[in-house]
């Protein structure tokens, strides 16, 4: 018998062994231990560097490996990126928890619960790939149809019409700046324009200083038109970091035409600098990434209150009208814990500003565009139902055995 078993093991193919490893409990336990370690170190590191940097470091798709740091010191425990660990766990649970698992009425609840967990992992992957977050500020009685990212920088390059108005900008997308460091050079080819641009000295957190007033602070940084950029320590709230960079306008042969400094000051309308190329004026601005909404938001009324003696909100509310295709109108009431949802887009009441003298109040809406927004909720429902089925079957079998008389 042992000889037959030994021969059968030798005859198993490489594919069978790969399936055995990928579907095995051992791989599932390893993935769970790695996720625990990443969550543990990420939680500790978040208290020191902030949520944004921690999410990018530990959970971003581009993070293949992680080197934890605590109190500025490296922890000698390299970990694989959490996105890829979850991907392996998804494959493991699909093969082992669904395909390889025993099928039947007795295991129906377990299979349903496994499917719910897989649905949860899938929701996280879709969110990582498709989720967008931003903010929309609207004054009472006004409309808006775009959202602006809290954190992701872009460079917008404008041309002007005959009357001096801005035309549709050319956008240097945020993907170019995801991993850009201060000592790196980014050259952007602009086939639709008569020039290219070169970005240097990119800083996630910076301050724009005038050399005549800050000579004692100058440490050799490049000076353009009497100004220079200086790095500042990044704060934990990433949206409060003011991005800056040097930009060189070059002709198609690579010859420098003009140097400018771009600095994002956190304003709704970014500061613009201009350059002349071939007798035509172009505008350049460093701002946050903007994306259009599939509908307009009209703010009919906004109101709110702060806790006495503080700027902490106790209650905000906005009455809005959602306008689609210029005609379809629907009214909503958005309160702090009661958002508006529309085809994967969610509007939360994030801020409220009382009217200035002679002005109007305004609302700030945190906007999350995520096609898998409600998937985790349904995944929990599915997993819970599966567990109820499984333990319900266990209970019924126990009760049946308890009341059935034993036969000798």
TORKOL-4160 file (C-alpha; in steps of 0.2 Angstrom, whole numbers, padded with zeros to 4 digits, m for minus):
408
<pt num="1" X="0000" Y="0000" Z="0000"/>
<pt num="2" X="0014" Y="0012" Z="0004"/>
<pt num="3" X="0023" Y="0008" Z="m0012"/>
<pt num="4" X="0007" Y="0013" Z="m0022"/>
<pt num="5" X="0005" Y="0029" Z="m0013"/>
<pt num="6" X="0024" Y="0033" Z="m0015"/>
<pt num="7" X="0022" Y="0030" Z="m0034"/>
<pt num="8" X="0007" Y="0040" Z="m0035"/>
<pt num="9" X="0016" Y="0055" Z="m0027"/>
<pt num="10" X="0030" Y="0054" Z="m0039"/>
<pt num="11" X="0018" Y="0054" Z="m0054"/>
<pt num="12" X="0010" Y="0070" Z="m0049"/>
<pt num="13" X="0013" Y="0084" Z="m0061"/>
<pt num="14" X="0021" Y="0101" Z="m0058"/>
<pt num="15" X="0004" Y="0109" Z="m0061"/>
<pt num="16" X="m0003" Y="0099" Z="m0047"/>
<pt num="17" X="0010" Y="0104" Z="m0035"/>
<pt num="18" X="0008" Y="0122" Z="m0040"/>
<pt num="19" X="m0011" Y="0121" Z="m0037"/>
<pt num="20" X="m0008" Y="0112" Z="m0020"/>
<pt num="21" X="0004" Y="0126" Z="m0014"/>
<pt num="22" X="m0008" Y="0140" Z="m0021"/>
<pt num="23" X="m0023" Y="0132" Z="m0013"/>
<pt num="24" X="m0015" Y="0127" Z="0003"/>
<pt num="25" X="m0018" Y="0132" Z="0021"/>
<pt num="26" X="0000" Y="0136" Z="0023"/>
<pt num="27" X="0000" Y="0150" Z="0010"/>
<pt num="28" X="m0016" Y="0157" Z="0018"/>
<pt num="29" X="m0008" Y="0158" Z="0035"/>
<pt num="30" X="0007" Y="0166" Z="0028"/>
<pt num="31" X="m0003" Y="0179" Z="0019"/>
<pt num="32" X="m0013" Y="0183" Z="0035"/>
<pt num="33" X="0003" Y="0185" Z="0045"/>
<pt num="34" X="0010" Y="0197" Z="0032"/>
<pt num="35" X="m0006" Y="0207" Z="0032"/>
<pt num="36" X="m0005" Y="0208" Z="0051"/>
<pt num="37" X="0013" Y="0214" Z="0051"/>
<pt num="38" X="0010" Y="0227" Z="0038"/>
<pt num="39" X="m0006" Y="0233" Z="0048"/>
<pt num="40" X="0004" Y="0233" Z="0064"/>
<pt num="41" X="0019" Y="0243" Z="0057"/>
<pt num="42" X="0008" Y="0254" Z="0046"/>
<pt num="43" X="m0003" Y="0259" Z="0061"/>
<pt num="44" X="0013" Y="0264" Z="0071"/>
<pt num="45" X="0021" Y="0273" Z="0056"/>
<pt num="46" X="0004" Y="0283" Z="0053"/>
<pt num="47" X="0006" Y="0292" Z="0069"/>
<pt num="48" X="0022" Y="0299" Z="0064"/>
<pt num="49" X="0021" Y="0303" Z="0045"/>
<pt num="50" X="0002" Y="0304" Z="0042"/>
<pt num="51" X="m0011" Y="0294" Z="0034"/>
<pt num="52" X="m0008" Y="0299" Z="0016"/>
<pt num="53" X="0011" Y="0293" Z="0016"/>
<pt num="54" X="0007" Y="0277" Z="0025"/>
<pt num="55" X="m0007" Y="0272" Z="0013"/>
<pt num="56" X="0005" Y="0276" Z="m0002"/>
<pt num="57" X="0019" Y="0266" Z="0006"/>
<pt num="58" X="0010" Y="0251" Z="0013"/>
<pt num="59" X="m0005" Y="0249" Z="0002"/>
<pt num="60" X="m0002" Y="0256" Z="m0015"/>
<pt num="61" X="m0001" Y="0245" Z="m0031"/>
<pt num="62" X="0016" Y="0251" Z="m0035"/>
<pt num="63" X="0023" Y="0246" Z="m0018"/>
<pt num="64" X="0031" Y="0229" Z="m0021"/>
<pt num="65" X="0041" Y="0229" Z="m0005"/>
<pt num="66" X="0040" Y="0239" Z="0011"/>
<pt num="67" X="0054" Y="0243" Z="0024"/>
<pt num="68" X="0045" Y="0249" Z="0040"/>
<pt num="69" X="0052" Y="0264" Z="0049"/>
<pt num="70" X="0048" Y="0269" Z="0067"/>
<pt num="71" X="0054" Y="0285" Z="0075"/>
<pt num="72" X="0065" Y="0288" Z="0059"/>
<pt num="73" X="0074" Y="0271" Z="0061"/>
<pt num="74" X="0073" Y="0257" Z="0049"/>
<pt num="75" X="0065" Y="0241" Z="0055"/>
<pt num="76" X="0075" Y="0226" Z="0047"/>
<pt num="77" X="0060" Y="0217" Z="0042"/>
<pt num="78" X="0056" Y="0219" Z="0023"/>
<pt num="79" X="0038" Y="0215" Z="0019"/>
<pt num="80" X="0029" Y="0212" Z="0002"/>
<pt num="81" X="0017" Y="0226" Z="m0003"/>
<pt num="82" X="0000" Y="0224" Z="0005"/>
<pt num="83" X="m0009" Y="0225" Z="m0012"/>
<pt num="84" X="0000" Y="0210" Z="m0019"/>
<pt num="85" X="m0002" Y="0200" Z="m0003"/>
<pt num="86" X="m0021" Y="0203" Z="m0004"/>
<pt num="87" X="m0020" Y="0197" Z="m0023"/>
<pt num="88" X="m0011" Y="0181" Z="m0018"/>
<pt num="89" X="m0024" Y="0178" Z="m0004"/>
<pt num="90" X="m0038" Y="0181" Z="m0017"/>
<pt num="91" X="m0031" Y="0167" Z="m0028"/>
<pt num="92" X="m0028" Y="0156" Z="m0013"/>
<pt num="93" X="m0046" Y="0158" Z="m0007"/>
<pt num="94" X="m0053" Y="0155" Z="m0024"/>
<pt num="95" X="m0043" Y="0139" Z="m0027"/>
<pt num="96" X="m0044" Y="0132" Z="m0009"/>
<pt num="97" X="m0060" Y="0140" Z="m0002"/>
<pt num="98" X="m0071" Y="0137" Z="m0018"/>
<pt num="99" X="m0063" Y="0126" Z="m0031"/>
<pt num="100" X="m0054" Y="0113" Z="m0020"/>
<pt num="101" X="m0067" Y="0114" Z="m0005"/>
<pt num="102" X="m0079" Y="0100" Z="m0003"/>
<pt num="103" X="m0096" Y="0103" Z="m0011"/>
<pt num="104" X="m0113" Y="0099" Z="m0003"/>
<pt num="105" X="m0127" Y="0105" Z="0009"/>
<pt num="106" X="m0116" Y="0103" Z="0024"/>
<pt num="107" X="m0103" Y="0115" Z="0017"/>
<pt num="108" X="m0115" Y="0127" Z="0009"/>
<pt num="109" X="m0113" Y="0140" Z="0023"/>
<pt num="110" X="m0094" Y="0139" Z="0022"/>
<pt num="111" X="m0094" Y="0141" Z="0003"/>
<pt num="112" X="m0105" Y="0156" Z="0004"/>
<pt num="113" X="m0094" Y="0164" Z="0018"/>
<pt num="114" X="m0079" Y="0161" Z="0008"/>
<pt num="115" X="m0087" Y="0170" Z="m0007"/>
<pt num="116" X="m0091" Y="0185" Z="0004"/>
<pt num="117" X="m0073" Y="0187" Z="0009"/>
<pt num="118" X="m0067" Y="0185" Z="m0009"/>
<pt num="119" X="m0080" Y="0199" Z="m0013"/>
<pt num="120" X="m0073" Y="0210" Z="0000"/>
<pt num="121" X="m0055" Y="0207" Z="m0006"/>
<pt num="122" X="m0061" Y="0211" Z="m0024"/>
<pt num="123" X="m0069" Y="0227" Z="m0018"/>
<pt num="124" X="m0052" Y="0233" Z="m0010"/>
<pt num="125" X="m0043" Y="0229" Z="m0027"/>
<pt num="126" X="m0056" Y="0239" Z="m0037"/>
<pt num="127" X="m0055" Y="0253" Z="m0025"/>
<pt num="128" X="m0036" Y="0254" Z="m0026"/>
<pt num="129" X="m0037" Y="0255" Z="m0045"/>
<pt num="130" X="m0052" Y="0266" Z="m0048"/>
<pt num="131" X="m0055" Y="0276" Z="m0032"/>
<pt num="132" X="m0054" Y="0295" Z="m0033"/>
<pt num="133" X="m0056" Y="0308" Z="m0019"/>
<pt num="134" X="m0058" Y="0326" Z="m0020"/>
<pt num="135" X="m0067" Y="0341" Z="m0014"/>
<pt num="136" X="m0080" Y="0353" Z="m0021"/>
<pt num="137" X="m0083" Y="0371" Z="m0014"/>
<pt num="138" X="m0099" Y="0379" Z="m0018"/>
<pt num="139" X="m0107" Y="0396" Z="m0013"/>
<pt num="140" X="m0125" Y="0397" Z="m0009"/>
<pt num="141" X="m0135" Y="0400" Z="m0025"/>
<pt num="142" X="m0120" Y="0394" Z="m0036"/>
<pt num="143" X="m0116" Y="0378" Z="m0046"/>
<pt num="144" X="m0101" Y="0367" Z="m0048"/>
<pt num="145" X="m0098" Y="0352" Z="m0059"/>
<pt num="146" X="m0080" Y="0347" Z="m0055"/>
<pt num="147" X="m0070" Y="0340" Z="m0040"/>
<pt num="148" X="m0052" Y="0344" Z="m0035"/>
<pt num="149" X="m0040" Y="0332" Z="m0028"/>
<pt num="150" X="m0035" Y="0335" Z="m0010"/>
<pt num="151" X="m0017" Y="0329" Z="m0013"/>
<pt num="152" X="m0012" Y="0325" Z="m0031"/>
<pt num="153" X="m0003" Y="0338" Z="m0040"/>
<pt num="154" X="m0004" Y="0342" Z="m0059"/>
<pt num="155" X="0003" Y="0356" Z="m0070"/>
<pt num="156" X="m0009" Y="0365" Z="m0081"/>
<pt num="157" X="m0003" Y="0374" Z="m0097"/>
<pt num="158" X="m0014" Y="0387" Z="m0105"/>
<pt num="159" X="m0016" Y="0395" Z="m0121"/>
<pt num="160" X="m0026" Y="0411" Z="m0123"/>
<pt num="161" X="m0039" Y="0416" Z="m0136"/>
<pt num="162" X="m0040" Y="0433" Z="m0145"/>
<pt num="163" X="m0048" Y="0441" Z="m0130"/>
<pt num="164" X="m0036" Y="0435" Z="m0117"/>
<pt num="165" X="m0047" Y="0421" Z="m0110"/>
<pt num="166" X="m0040" Y="0404" Z="m0106"/>
<pt num="167" X="m0043" Y="0390" Z="m0118"/>
<pt num="168" X="m0044" Y="0372" Z="m0113"/>
<pt num="169" X="m0027" Y="0368" Z="m0104"/>
<pt num="170" X="m0015" Y="0354" Z="m0107"/>
<pt num="171" X="m0013" Y="0344" Z="m0091"/>
<pt num="172" X="0003" Y="0335" Z="m0085"/>
<pt num="173" X="m0005" Y="0321" Z="m0076"/>
<pt num="174" X="m0002" Y="0317" Z="m0058"/>
<pt num="175" X="0005" Y="0300" Z="m0062"/>
<pt num="176" X="0021" Y="0309" Z="m0067"/>
<pt num="177" X="0024" Y="0316" Z="m0049"/>
<pt num="178" X="0019" Y="0300" Z="m0039"/>
<pt num="179" X="0037" Y="0295" Z="m0036"/>
<pt num="180" X="0047" Y="0311" Z="m0042"/>
<pt num="181" X="0060" Y="0316" Z="m0030"/>
<pt num="182" X="0069" Y="0333" Z="m0028"/>
<pt num="183" X="0085" Y="0328" Z="m0036"/>
<pt num="184" X="0076" Y="0320" Z="m0051"/>
<pt num="185" X="0072" Y="0328" Z="m0068"/>
<pt num="186" X="0056" Y="0325" Z="m0077"/>
<pt num="187" X="0055" Y="0330" Z="m0095"/>
<pt num="188" X="0037" Y="0331" Z="m0103"/>
<pt num="189" X="0035" Y="0330" Z="m0122"/>
<pt num="190" X="0021" Y="0341" Z="m0128"/>
<pt num="191" X="0017" Y="0336" Z="m0146"/>
<pt num="192" X="0003" Y="0348" Z="m0147"/>
<pt num="193" X="0013" Y="0363" Z="m0142"/>
<pt num="194" X="0029" Y="0371" Z="m0149"/>
<pt num="195" X="0039" Y="0367" Z="m0134"/>
<pt num="196" X="0042" Y="0354" Z="m0120"/>
<pt num="197" X="0044" Y="0357" Z="m0102"/>
<pt num="198" X="0057" Y="0351" Z="m0089"/>
<pt num="199" X="0053" Y="0349" Z="m0071"/>
<pt num="200" X="0066" Y="0350" Z="m0058"/>
<pt num="201" X="0068" Y="0352" Z="m0039"/>
<pt num="202" X="0050" Y="0345" Z="m0036"/>
<pt num="203" X="0045" Y="0347" Z="m0018"/>
<pt num="204" X="0030" Y="0340" Z="m0010"/>
<pt num="205" X="0031" Y="0353" Z="0004"/>
<pt num="206" X="0039" Y="0369" Z="0000"/>
<pt num="207" X="0039" Y="0388" Z="0004"/>
<pt num="208" X="0041" Y="0402" Z="m0009"/>
<pt num="209" X="0053" Y="0415" Z="m0003"/>
<pt num="210" X="0060" Y="0431" Z="m0010"/>
<pt num="211" X="0078" Y="0432" Z="m0010"/>
<pt num="212" X="0079" Y="0451" Z="m0005"/>
<pt num="213" X="0069" Y="0447" Z="0011"/>
<pt num="214" X="0076" Y="0429" Z="0015"/>
<pt num="215" X="0095" Y="0430" Z="0011"/>
<pt num="216" X="0099" Y="0422" Z="0028"/>
<pt num="217" X="0088" Y="0407" Z="0024"/>
<pt num="218" X="0095" Y="0404" Z="0006"/>
<pt num="219" X="0105" Y="0388" Z="0006"/>
<pt num="220" X="0110" Y="0388" Z="m0012"/>
<pt num="221" X="0093" Y="0385" Z="m0020"/>
<pt num="222" X="0091" Y="0391" Z="m0038"/>
<pt num="223" X="0084" Y="0409" Z="m0039"/>
<pt num="224" X="0072" Y="0413" Z="m0053"/>
<pt num="225" X="0066" Y="0432" Z="m0055"/>
<pt num="226" X="0071" Y="0435" Z="m0037"/>
<pt num="227" X="0062" Y="0420" Z="m0029"/>
<pt num="228" X="0067" Y="0403" Z="m0023"/>
<pt num="229" X="0059" Y="0387" Z="m0017"/>
<pt num="230" X="0064" Y="0380" Z="0000"/>
<pt num="231" X="0059" Y="0363" Z="0007"/>
<pt num="232" X="0048" Y="0362" Z="0022"/>
<pt num="233" X="0045" Y="0347" Z="0033"/>
<pt num="234" X="0029" Y="0338" Z="0027"/>
<pt num="235" X="0015" Y="0339" Z="0039"/>
<pt num="236" X="0004" Y="0324" Z="0043"/>
<pt num="237" X="m0011" Y="0331" Z="0034"/>
<pt num="238" X="m0005" Y="0329" Z="0016"/>
<pt num="239" X="m0018" Y="0342" Z="0009"/>
<pt num="240" X="m0009" Y="0356" Z="0019"/>
<pt num="241" X="0008" Y="0353" Z="0011"/>
<pt num="242" X="0011" Y="0366" Z="m0002"/>
<pt num="243" X="0019" Y="0358" Z="m0018"/>
<pt num="244" X="0032" Y="0368" Z="m0028"/>
<pt num="245" X="0044" Y="0365" Z="m0042"/>
<pt num="246" X="0056" Y="0373" Z="m0055"/>
<pt num="247" X="0050" Y="0372" Z="m0073"/>
<pt num="248" X="0061" Y="0376" Z="m0089"/>
<pt num="249" X="0052" Y="0379" Z="m0105"/>
<pt num="250" X="0063" Y="0371" Z="m0119"/>
<pt num="251" X="0061" Y="0371" Z="m0138"/>
<pt num="252" X="0060" Y="0355" Z="m0147"/>
<pt num="253" X="0079" Y="0354" Z="m0149"/>
<pt num="254" X="0081" Y="0355" Z="m0130"/>
<pt num="255" X="0087" Y="0373" Z="m0129"/>
<pt num="256" X="0081" Y="0382" Z="m0113"/>
<pt num="257" X="0069" Y="0397" Z="m0117"/>
<pt num="258" X="0063" Y="0402" Z="m0100"/>
<pt num="259" X="0064" Y="0397" Z="m0082"/>
<pt num="260" X="0049" Y="0399" Z="m0070"/>
<pt num="261" X="0044" Y="0394" Z="m0052"/>
<pt num="262" X="0027" Y="0385" Z="m0049"/>
<pt num="263" X="0020" Y="0385" Z="m0032"/>
<pt num="264" X="0004" Y="0379" Z="m0026"/>
<pt num="265" X="m0003" Y="0390" Z="m0012"/>
<pt num="266" X="m0019" Y="0380" Z="m0007"/>
<pt num="267" X="m0030" Y="0393" Z="m0016"/>
<pt num="268" X="m0046" Y="0388" Z="m0026"/>
<pt num="269" X="m0038" Y="0397" Z="m0041"/>
<pt num="270" X="m0020" Y="0394" Z="m0042"/>
<pt num="271" X="m0007" Y="0407" Z="m0045"/>
<pt num="272" X="m0002" Y="0408" Z="m0064"/>
<pt num="273" X="0015" Y="0412" Z="m0072"/>
<pt num="274" X="0017" Y="0416" Z="m0090"/>
<pt num="275" X="0030" Y="0413" Z="m0104"/>
<pt num="276" X="0032" Y="0419" Z="m0122"/>
<pt num="277" X="0036" Y="0406" Z="m0135"/>
<pt num="278" X="0037" Y="0411" Z="m0153"/>
<pt num="279" X="0028" Y="0427" Z="m0149"/>
<pt num="280" X="0013" Y="0419" Z="m0141"/>
<pt num="281" X="0009" Y="0419" Z="m0122"/>
<pt num="282" X="0007" Y="0403" Z="m0112"/>
<pt num="283" X="0001" Y="0401" Z="m0094"/>
<pt num="284" X="0008" Y="0388" Z="m0082"/>
<pt num="285" X="0001" Y="0384" Z="m0065"/>
<pt num="286" X="0004" Y="0370" Z="m0052"/>
<pt num="287" X="m0013" Y="0365" Z="m0045"/>
<pt num="288" X="m0022" Y="0350" Z="m0039"/>
<pt num="289" X="m0029" Y="0337" Z="m0051"/>
<pt num="290" X="m0047" Y="0341" Z="m0057"/>
<pt num="291" X="m0059" Y="0329" Z="m0064"/>
<pt num="292" X="m0077" Y="0333" Z="m0071"/>
<pt num="293" X="m0092" Y="0327" Z="m0063"/>
<pt num="294" X="m0106" Y="0319" Z="m0073"/>
<pt num="295" X="m0119" Y="0331" Z="m0065"/>
<pt num="296" X="m0120" Y="0349" Z="m0058"/>
<pt num="297" X="m0123" Y="0353" Z="m0040"/>
<pt num="298" X="m0133" Y="0368" Z="m0036"/>
<pt num="299" X="m0132" Y="0374" Z="m0018"/>
<pt num="300" X="m0149" Y="0380" Z="m0013"/>
<pt num="301" X="m0146" Y="0383" Z="0006"/>
<pt num="302" X="m0132" Y="0379" Z="0018"/>
<pt num="303" X="m0132" Y="0380" Z="0037"/>
<pt num="304" X="m0122" Y="0375" Z="0051"/>
<pt num="305" X="m0116" Y="0377" Z="0069"/>
<pt num="306" X="m0100" Y="0375" Z="0078"/>
<pt num="307" X="m0097" Y="0370" Z="0096"/>
<pt num="308" X="m0097" Y="0385" Z="0107"/>
<pt num="309" X="m0080" Y="0393" Z="0108"/>
<pt num="310" X="m0072" Y="0381" Z="0095"/>
<pt num="311" X="m0071" Y="0379" Z="0076"/>
<pt num="312" X="m0076" Y="0361" Z="0078"/>
<pt num="313" X="m0092" Y="0357" Z="0069"/>
<pt num="314" X="m0108" Y="0351" Z="0079"/>
<pt num="315" X="m0119" Y="0351" Z="0064"/>
<pt num="316" X="m0119" Y="0355" Z="0045"/>
<pt num="317" X="m0132" Y="0353" Z="0032"/>
<pt num="318" X="m0134" Y="0358" Z="0014"/>
<pt num="319" X="m0150" Y="0357" Z="0003"/>
<pt num="320" X="m0144" Y="0354" Z="m0015"/>
<pt num="321" X="m0151" Y="0351" Z="m0032"/>
<pt num="322" X="m0142" Y="0338" Z="m0043"/>
<pt num="323" X="m0144" Y="0343" Z="m0062"/>
<pt num="324" X="m0141" Y="0330" Z="m0075"/>
<pt num="325" X="m0139" Y="0335" Z="m0094"/>
<pt num="326" X="m0145" Y="0352" Z="m0090"/>
<pt num="327" X="m0163" Y="0347" Z="m0087"/>
<pt num="328" X="m0166" Y="0332" Z="m0075"/>
<pt num="329" X="m0167" Y="0339" Z="m0057"/>
<pt num="330" X="m0168" Y="0331" Z="m0041"/>
<pt num="331" X="m0167" Y="0338" Z="m0023"/>
<pt num="332" X="m0156" Y="0331" Z="m0009"/>
<pt num="333" X="m0153" Y="0335" Z="0009"/>
<pt num="334" X="m0135" Y="0332" Z="0014"/>
<pt num="335" X="m0131" Y="0331" Z="0032"/>
<pt num="336" X="m0114" Y="0327" Z="0041"/>
<pt num="337" X="m0118" Y="0308" Z="0042"/>
<pt num="338" X="m0131" Y="0307" Z="0028"/>
<pt num="339" X="m0122" Y="0308" Z="0011"/>
<pt num="340" X="m0129" Y="0309" Z="m0007"/>
<pt num="341" X="m0125" Y="0294" Z="m0018"/>
<pt num="342" X="m0126" Y="0293" Z="m0037"/>
<pt num="343" X="m0119" Y="0279" Z="m0048"/>
<pt num="344" X="m0103" Y="0276" Z="m0037"/>
<pt num="345" X="m0101" Y="0294" Z="m0033"/>
<pt num="346" X="m0103" Y="0300" Z="m0015"/>
<pt num="347" X="m0105" Y="0318" Z="m0009"/>
<pt num="348" X="m0101" Y="0320" Z="0010"/>
<pt num="349" X="m0104" Y="0336" Z="0020"/>
<pt num="350" X="m0086" Y="0340" Z="0024"/>
<pt num="351" X="m0086" Y="0359" Z="0029"/>
<pt num="352" X="m0096" Y="0374" Z="0031"/>
<pt num="353" X="m0091" Y="0392" Z="0030"/>
<pt num="354" X="m0103" Y="0406" Z="0037"/>
<pt num="355" X="m0105" Y="0421" Z="0026"/>
<pt num="356" X="m0092" Y="0435" Z="0027"/>
<pt num="357" X="m0099" Y="0453" Z="0028"/>
<pt num="358" X="m0109" Y="0456" Z="0012"/>
<pt num="359" X="m0105" Y="0438" Z="0006"/>
<pt num="360" X="m0114" Y="0421" Z="0006"/>
<pt num="361" X="m0111" Y="0405" Z="0015"/>
<pt num="362" X="m0103" Y="0391" Z="0007"/>
<pt num="363" X="m0102" Y="0372" Z="0008"/>
<pt num="364" X="m0087" Y="0360" Z="0005"/>
<pt num="365" X="m0092" Y="0343" Z="m0001"/>
<pt num="366" X="m0079" Y="0328" Z="0000"/>
<pt num="367" X="m0082" Y="0318" Z="m0016"/>
<pt num="368" X="m0077" Y="0300" Z="m0017"/>
<pt num="369" X="m0079" Y="0292" Z="m0034"/>
<pt num="370" X="m0078" Y="0273" Z="m0031"/>
<pt num="371" X="m0087" Y="0260" Z="m0041"/>
<pt num="372" X="m0085" Y="0247" Z="m0027"/>
<pt num="373" X="m0092" Y="0260" Z="m0014"/>
<pt num="374" X="m0105" Y="0248" Z="m0007"/>
<pt num="375" X="m0097" Y="0231" Z="m0011"/>
<pt num="376" X="m0089" Y="0229" Z="0007"/>
<pt num="377" X="m0107" Y="0231" Z="0014"/>
<pt num="378" X="m0114" Y="0218" Z="0003"/>
<pt num="379" X="m0099" Y="0207" Z="0006"/>
<pt num="380" X="m0102" Y="0207" Z="0025"/>
<pt num="381" X="m0120" Y="0203" Z="0022"/>
<pt num="382" X="m0115" Y="0188" Z="0011"/>
<pt num="383" X="m0102" Y="0182" Z="0024"/>
<pt num="384" X="m0114" Y="0184" Z="0038"/>
<pt num="385" X="m0128" Y="0175" Z="0029"/>
<pt num="386" X="m0115" Y="0161" Z="0026"/>
<pt num="387" X="m0110" Y="0159" Z="0044"/>
<pt num="388" X="m0128" Y="0159" Z="0049"/>
<pt num="389" X="m0132" Y="0145" Z="0037"/>
<pt num="390" X="m0117" Y="0135" Z="0043"/>
<pt num="391" X="m0119" Y="0137" Z="0062"/>
<pt num="392" X="m0138" Y="0135" Z="0060"/>
<pt num="393" X="m0135" Y="0118" Z="0052"/>
<pt num="394" X="m0123" Y="0114" Z="0066"/>
<pt num="395" X="m0137" Y="0119" Z="0079"/>
<pt num="396" X="m0150" Y="0109" Z="0070"/>
<pt num="397" X="m0140" Y="0093" Z="0069"/>
<pt num="398" X="m0135" Y="0095" Z="0087"/>
<pt num="399" X="m0153" Y="0097" Z="0093"/>
<pt num="400" X="m0159" Y="0082" Z="0082"/>
<pt num="401" X="m0145" Y="0071" Z="0090"/>
<pt num="402" X="m0150" Y="0077" Z="0107"/>
<pt num="403" X="m0169" Y="0073" Z="0105"/>
<pt num="404" X="m0166" Y="0057" Z="0096"/>
<pt num="405" X="m0166" Y="0041" Z="0107"/>
<pt num="406" X="m0150" Y="0032" Z="0107"/>
<pt num="407" X="m0152" Y="0014" Z="0101"/>
<pt num="408" X="m0142" Y="0000" Z="0109"/>
